[in-house]
Amino acid sequence: DWVDQECVVDGNLITSRFPDDLPAFCHAIVAALTK
C-alpha cells in the first residue's frame, strides 16, 4: 500500500516521497545503520 509520509521504513526498505523529505530519510538511514 502507498503511504503519504515523508519517510517510510518497511523492514529493510527505507523510502521517501520527494527531495524535500531528505532530512527525514537520512535520519531513518542513520537509525537503521546504528541498530
C-alpha positions as CSV (number, residue, x, y, z in Angstrom):
1,D,0.0,0.0,0.0
2,W,1.1,3.6,-0.7
3,V,1.6,5.8,2.4
4,D,1.7,9.6,2.2
5,Q,4.5,10.2,4.7
6,E,7.9,12.0,4.3
7,C,9.7,8.7,5.2
8,V,8.6,5.1,5.5
9,V,10.5,2.2,6.9
10,D,9.2,-1.2,6.0
11,G,11.6,-3.9,7.1
12,N,14.8,-3.3,5.2
13,L,13.3,-0.8,2.8
14,I,13.5,2.9,3.6
15,T,11.9,5.3,1.2
16,S,10.7,8.9,0.9
17,R,8.4,10.9,-1.5
18,F,10.3,14.0,-2.6
19,P,13.8,15.6,-2.4
20,D,12.4,17.9,0.3
21,D,12.0,14.8,2.5
22,L,15.7,14.1,2.5
23,P,16.3,15.1,6.2
24,A,13.8,12.5,7.4
25,F,15.2,9.9,5.0
26,C,18.7,10.5,6.2
27,H,17.6,10.3,9.8
28,A,15.9,6.9,9.1
29,I,19.1,5.6,7.3
30,V,21.3,6.6,10.3
31,A,18.9,5.0,12.7
32,A,18.8,1.7,10.7
33,L,22.6,1.6,10.4
34,T,23.1,2.1,14.1
35,K,20.8,-0.8,15.1
